[in-house]
């Protein structure tokens, strides 16, 4: 579910039964506070030392946290919660204390999504989004296990994000099978001993240790995209330990896993909307005077890349990558985002004609994120979490048949959503079943009707499954990551009112994008 900047791309472009773990929770919401499971008392009772956040001279996030008077710490948790006396790992925290402690509401734990986005610096931007109500919360950033500063994992992949199109024929698909197998084997070689413990359920268990270490009976929570799923899992596993929860850009938790099937229609609608916007600016981009003509240009580029890769600067962009650039490019309807993608397509159009072209700065960043190993430390932990959470089919022929079937209805996006992934070759199946969400915990679910990554249909499913939740909808908008990030004053005001009062709205609340108004990203969170 993967995005606005590198590494925020993860949030938009991605979301066998083992022995039951000792902390597996009941599906019923109870407000009784259970003691830690046997053997975990030392973790729950540990004392931590809060220090400066900056670790090395070029630690930009740490320096910014220090400037804001935040403090950082590390918490020890078991690698395997069924063996609390076994190996341990360290979880990194940041805390930005409430500026108005006399009126403190509580502690707000944060998660950027991804999965596997570092969250240590998130209190800084969240404080901006919250306005005056931020003074009444301690804001907690927590890098999830094996992410950022929390015992980081890196499979040393030679490429970036693994999501690709299957291509146009069997030969292309077979290249994808080899590519995805290689990624999985690299993870198995470097981190096979810890991969079984890189899971959302274990991250939720870590969160509960952190809650106890902070001395809190209950915590509030804000999570985006995958972070919304993580929040729902935590509420399910630890009933009674959440206060106010905001789950932004939530998907259907029943569909969380390695496969992306079901996002094709939303992506196609977003592509058509972008094509109409671009056609109205033909004088600037030259991609076609009508929606139909712009879409024909996109198809021509995709077709050209299937004949031979397009040279863009130092990069070779093939039939597996071009469709993915389209998928990632149409998921934001703000003028700035649409202009960025139109400029990308303009470069690709010239490359398809055989011209020598240089990428725009934004396209250069995207291609480095996709094609180079620079971001392996971000994307390989994301794959580990997804593959560790939910089993994937192991037979490549299953994916090939799905690709062939989907291509008829969704020729551009079907081969992306149905393609094989590293999870098909993961060294062992998940040790736990995915969490079944039935909690009655209070939560405000925020969703845009045009979200291409975690669709609005998925958000409504989360709302139905979380029977104590409210749903706040941003209508007529294509966006992923809304509260504070998209720049809709109506959404921001309603979320902040909930964080301040703790009262969920009754019924379905709706906000709309202002007509003919450009919505600018929050300056604290640049695109």
Protein Blocks (a to p, Z undefined) as FASTA:
>chain_A
ZZjbccklmmmmgopdddddfklccfbdcfbdcdddehilmmmmpccddddfbfbfklmk
lmmmmmnopacddddddfblklmmlccddddddddddfblmlonbdcdddebjehiafkl
mmmmmmmmnmmmlmmpccdddddehiajlopadehiabdcfbdcebjbfklmmmmmmmmm
mmmmmmmmmmmmmmmmmcfklmmmmmmmmmmmnopabdcdddehjlmmmmmmmmmmmghi
acbdcdehiacfklgcjbfghjlmmmmmmmmmmmmmmmmmmmmnonojbfklmmmmmmmm
mmmmmmpccdehjbccdfklmmmmmmmmmmpcbfklmmmmmmmmmmmmmmmnopacdddf
klmmmmmmmmmmklmmmmmmmmmmmmmmpccdfblklmmmmmmmmmmmmmmlmmmmmmcc
fklmgfbdcfbdcdddfbfbdcdddddfklcklcfklmmmmmmmmmmbccdddehiaceh
jehmnopaklmmmmmmmmmnopacehjddddddehiacdddfklcZZ
